[in-house]
C-alpha cells in the first residue's frame, strides 16, 4: 500500500523540496490520503544521532503537521516518509501509520513498507505471536506491514545475540526481504540513522544529487529549485522514492529483488539478482492493484 | 531534571490549556529550556488506541512544534509531556528527550522521569548492558532516565512471560519504582494508553476536573478558562504535574513513595506508604538541586 520516500546524505539536509512534491500525492495528485508519517534522524552538536517522528491521520496534502514540516525546516542525515492508502488495517488508527519504529541493540530502527503480505504469511506469523514464539517484538496496530517488520526483527534477534558487522547485517536483511517478498508484495526502506537500506519488490527509484548541482522540477507541482544555490561542492544527497519526484533528472531504478544500502549519500552495499528485472511504473501499479495494495 | 505533565480522561480531551501553562516553564517562567517532548494516545473511530509523539530541542516556550500543538488541537485519552533541563546527557541530542517509548507485549509504553539516578545505579546498570544481561531493551541516548526505563522494562519482561493482570502489573511497577527511588531521585509517569501510572519520589500533584466544572486560572500566564463551556456533564479529566499549573484549584499532592494509577480520569489503584510524607515545593526543589537534578 502507499508510497515511500527516503533520504540519505553526507551533510544535514532539509527534505522540504522532495516532501513538497511527495505530500501532494496524499490526496491531491494521487489517492494516498489515509494519513502519513515521517521520521528524521538528526545529528547533535557532538555527532550523536537522534530520531524524531511526526504522524498525522489527515491527508498529507492538507495536514497541519505536514505544513509544519515544510515551514520548520529540519536538517537530517536520514529520513523515511510514507503516505498511506489503507488496504489492510483500520484507517483512522494512528498505530497503523508508517514509519514504524523499534529499538534494536540501542539503535532506533525505522521501517516503512509498500505492498501487501499474503493472507497465508499473515495468519502464519500471527500464529507465531499467539503461541508466544515471537519473543521480542509484537505489532501494536493491525497492518500486515508492522507484522512483517516485527517478523524481520524477531528473526534478527534470534539469529544474532548482538550487533553483527554491517556486512553480515546487510546480507541477513537481503535474505529476509527476499523471503518476505516471496510471501507478498514487498518494497521497503529501513534505517538505523547511519545507513539506509532499500529493497524493491516492484517499484523503487533513487537519485544522488552531487556537484555539479543543477535545477530540479517537481512532477507533482509547480516548483523548481536550483540545488547549486543551496549546497556546497561536497554535499551528496540521495533520495529514494516509489515513483520519481522530478521530471528533469535521471532516476536510477532499483531492480526487482535488488537491495541497495546507502551511507553518506553513497551506495555502500548492493545485492542484485543474477537476472535483472525492471517493472514499468504502469506494470508496478497494476501488480499492486492485483494483490489489493496500492501504489 | 525537568518537569512532568500527564493527562488521563474518560473522553478525548485537548490538553491545550494545561500545555499552554506548562510550556512557559520551558524558558520563560522557568529554566527547563533544553527541549521538550509530548506523547498523545488517541482513540480511533473503532476505539483502538494509537500513539503519536512530538519532540523538539528548542525551548518549549518558543518551539514551532509546541506552537503546532497549541494551534492544532489533538484530542487524546492519555498524554505525557516533559520539559527538559539537561543535567545528564548531551543537550542537543534528540535521543535524550523524554518521553521515551518502547513496545511491550504489543503496547506502546511511554515514560517520562524527573530526578537523577545515582552514579552507582548508572554504572551498575550500564554494566548489565555491557555484559549482555539486559536482554530486551537498551538505551538509545545517554540519560540516566532512559537507562532507568530500560531497567524497569527488562525486569518486567524477565518477571512475566506475557502480560499479567493489571493488579499484578501495578504492584510490580510500584515495587520497581520504589527500588529506583532508593537508587536516585525518581518521579515518573508511565502510560500504555489505557492507564496512567504516577509515582512520586519527591513532587507530583494531580487534579480531577469533573462536573460541576468551574473556571481555572493558569499560574504561568494570563489565561483563564471556564471548563463548563467546553465539557459535558459526564467528562472526567485528570491532570498530573510536577508543580500545580493553576492558582485557584485544589491540587492533590501525591505522597513521597506513593503510586497512583488513573483510568478514565479515576484513581483505579493506589499504594501509599504507611507513613505519609509530603514535601513542600521549596523542599522538593532544594532536594532536586542537592542531587544535581532540577525541578
Interface residues (C-beta under 8 A of the other chain):
Chain A: X42 X44 X45 X46 X48 X49 X50 X51 X52 X53 X54 X55 X56 X64 X65 X68 X71 X72 X90 X91 X92 X93 X94 X95 X96 X97 X101 X102 X103 X105 X106 X107 X108 X129 X132 X136 X137 X138 X139 X140 X141 X142 X161 X162
Chain B: X42 X44 X45 X46 X48 X49 X50 X51 X52 X53 X54 X55 X56 X64 X65 X68 X71 X72 X90 X91 X92 X93 X94 X95 X96 X97 X101 X102 X103 X105 X106 X107 X108 X129 X132 X136 X137 X138 X139 X140 X141 X142 X161 X162
